[in-house]
Amino acid sequence: MDKEWHSKTGEQTLNELNVNIRGLTTHEAQKRLNQYGPNELRKEKGRSALKILASQFTDVLMVILLFAMALSAGVGIYQNSMTEIFGAVLILAIVIASALLGFTQEYRSEKAVEALKKMAAPTAGVLRDGKEVRIPAREIVPGDILMLYAGDKVSADGRLIETFTMKNDEAALTGESSPVNKFTESMPVETQLNDRKNMVYTGSVVCYGRGRAVVTSSGMDTEFGKIAQLVQTDLQEPTPLQKRLASVGKWVGIFALIISLSVLFIGVFVAKFPLMEMVLWAISLSVAAVPEVLPAIVTGALGIGMYRMAKSSVIVKRLPAVEALGSTSVICSDKTGTLTKGEMTVRGIYVNEQAVHVTGIGYTPEGEFQNEDNEVTLDESLKELLRISVLCNDSGLEQDTQTGKWIIKGDPTEGALVVAAQKAGIIKDDLDIEMSRVGEVPFSSERKRMTTIHIKNG
């Protein structure tokens, strides 16, 4: 449903989607769910395990190896030669090892799109029958009114109809490392995707403020769904290495055939050797001409590259694609932070006329506070400043129970303050219980600050 929603007013968007500010009724939502389907990334039917395994034997060199193996085995059986039979077994072992390595790597990559599915929010807040409810994200449909708060992950693409100092982290989609200020005013039709500040997109995170958005597209029709579609598209353009190996395999086969036939012809018609003896000689020559270990070396090298890419969370659909990336000589990137981790870290604090250096990087709450003499320091002035930075803060620090990785829920800058405080033993959740927030003045460009009011419980 690509209708340039960013160029329309909020009222026009509601009218075209046939919904009002109170949201959809339960009946209408079910009707639209049947019409548009669930809000989830559909996995295109990929190759079966059998097809992936079979594809490992279609390379020219692999075919030549299999042919050489058959000839070697035939000669060994005919001559009752264990040397020839051992050679055939050795070639077979190389072929199987190469095929299994390629199969293992490509079978794993077929499931790579599941990583994108995990980025979708499991539940979302919407208006149904005029009431705010939480529903499974897969049940969101175009026309739903999304209720978005700081820390929420956006579950579908939508046009904002109401915002309150709202900022979104859209790094997963656009590569922009800084949170984007959101508003509701319409924008010119030609506005590029990363500049559409009146839209929210699947996979992005609300890191500050709150807002409401009417869903304009869901599932595979979202911008994130389009990325998943591209990931699942298996382009069959051969890589430079594949082209070179195919050429090598073709010419090796041609030369081996020419030389073997020449030896057979000369031996039988010129030197007058027995026909069967010369046939065996010709077969032996053709087998010897085949580079048995080349496919294993190539597959092994590509497998190592694919493994390293996978450790860096890079999706590689086919094994030879690793070589295509290795052939890249120029990478063009913009200056927005696409190549950054999108993390902020407090490295220095100036308090009570003293500069304090903070050790540790990232969101792991491990580090020390050192003065100018590199001595560990943590006086009351510093602790009080850290407590204030945590109280006047809408982000949170969580540890993934499966991976053990520390993640920030909310704005990265505010999250860095929470991490710094936890390095000093000040836990945000505990402090929030101890000091309840009773008032708030949101950040504004005029005041250039955020203010919160707290009372001590008990």
Buried (B, 14 or more C-beta within 10 A) or exposed (E): BEBEBBBBBBEBBBEBBEBBBEBBEEEBBEEBBEEBBBBBBBBEEBBEEEEBBEBBBEBBBBEBBBBBBBBBBBBBEEEEBEEBBEBBBBBBEBBEBBBEBBBBBBBEBBEBBEEBEEBBBEBBBBBBEEEEEEBBBBBBBBBBBBBBEBBBBBBBBBBBBBBEBBBBBBBBBBBBBBBBBBEBEBBEEEBEEBBBBBBBBBBBBBBBBBBBBBBBBBBBBBBBBEBBBEBBEEEEEEBEBBEEBBEBBEEBBEEBEEBBEEBBEEBBEEEEBEEEEBBBBBBBBBBBBBBBEBBBEBBBBBBEBBBEBBEEEEBBBBBBBBBBEEEEEEEEEEEBBEEEEBBBBBEEBEBEEEEBBBEBEBBBBEBBBBBEEEEEBBEEEBBEBBBBBBBBBBBBBEEEEEEEEBEBBBBBBBBBBBBBBBBBEBBBEEBBEBBEEEEEEBBEEEEEEBEBEBEEEE
